[in-house]
Amino acid sequence: MIAYLSGKFVYKTPALIYVDVNGVGYEVNISLSTYTAIQNLEEGKLFTHLHIKEDAHTLYGFFDAVEKEMFILLISVSGVGASTARMMLSGMKPSEITNAIVMNNARQLESVKGIGKKTAERLVLELKDKVSKLSNSVPGIQSVGNTLEMDALNALVALGIARPVAEQSIKKAIQAEPTIQNNLETIIKKALKAI
């Protein structure tokens, strides 16, 4: 799996970019949101997801990790392909998609081209619990908010700890010692002790 690409942006369109990484050119599909973020940059880093189908291997790129995480959640839902997920992320920010799902607003999701009523309802039903963890913009939703907390969560999950348990232990550790929020290693260690 290719986690990210860091290099020169040699060709850019609102849907596609070529990234030169030490002389190797990668063709990367991007959302309009990512294009807006990188359109004035000559080089940079894109988080990536390699989507494998029997007839194609397609690389998708994202300006930030939250957008990548949302893309992966969207394509996990039956009836939502990579192209539709990219279309959703071009029309709505990850926080807007999260809010629509958490607030049961299937109608807002239907406004995206390629999303019908049944698909929108399926998105709300299947992703409500998962996306609320990405959100810190909806009042009353407890979530992992900043990048260090997200990195700590990913590290704990990679160690084999169930995501809900990992999230709870991170919250406990930070509530017990708010000063650890700026140190990834400390967050992980304290979270492991809180399990």
Secondary structure, DSSP 8 states (H G I E B T S, - for coil): ---EEEEEEEEE-SSEEEEEETTEEEEEEE-HHHHHHHTT-SEEEEEEEEEEETTEEEEEEESSHHHHHHHHHHHTSTT--HHHHHHHHHHS-HHHHHHHHHTT-HHHHHTSTT--HHHHHHHHHHHHHHHHTT-SSSTT-----SHHHHHHHHHHHHTT--HHHHHHHHHHHHHH-GGGGG-HHHHHHHHHHH-
